[in-house]
């Protein structure tokens, strides 16, 4: 197996970034000049631009840093403020189709909570959530925290059918709905529940997803009636619908890949132990950000030419 010299790897990445910026810059200049000259631009050229702006960050590992906005920082600060031994419930309310957006935030939150010695109760309101939860166990819990014990530091209750009906029960009594965990361990033998009878005894509940049942149902049936601190991580298309819930019904919200990337960056910036942690959301934001920059350049060029031609016609 060949190992590249770190200096070579860094210079290769720098060269890739430089070439990308030069190609995109020259290409946009050519596009502007051609449009300014009154010549049509084949739509295939536009497609090539978008393809390159998406492919280049993947090939050359171009990434961007993101400063956490207040609604993201609020969730991070809440986790930071909880004393060791506090209990957090994380509900995997999503399916594989939504996983590319929300799985990174679910993993980051699990990593953050476990690193602070918080106890985690995992559950799912989606049948497919159990598979996504297992992914977190495989890549984060077992891989990075082998010293954490099932039933003592965390527990997996798995999926329970019923949607809002499940929430109506666990807001007052966990054992009625979950007499055992996924490994058939009786409720009374799970140390995580030693001081937990219902959701009202939890220090924080985080719903990850964006469908139904999801964070709205958690707020309606658990958060408000039980006066339990709530937070969420959702797909980007759902996030605008939940902003009015902040900060009264939910104390923090991660919206889409960008929200997950902001959380990842905040973890890396504030804790040395997270400097080398996996950051899939930050990686995914590279192609998305560069593509958005290119599209905005198209819009600016188009508007400049539109007003120029309009002024000529009026003159």
Buried (B, 14 or more C-beta within 10 A) or exposed (E): EEEEEEEEEEEBBEEBBEEBEEBBEEBBEEBBEEBEEEEEBEEEEBEEBBEBBBBBBEEBBBBBEBEBEEBBBBBBBBBBEBEEEBBBBBBBBBBEEBBBBBBBBBBBBBBBBBBBEBBBBBBBBBEBBBBBBBBBBEBBBEEBBEEBEBBEBBBBBBBBEEBBEBBBBBBBEBBEBBEBBBEEBEBEEBEBBEEBEBBBEBBBBBBBBBBEBBBBBBBBBBBBBBEBBBBBBBBBEBBEEBEEBBEEBBBBBBBBBBBBBBBBBBBBEEBEEBEEBBBBBBBBBBBBBBBEEBBEBBEEBEEEBEEEEEEEEEE
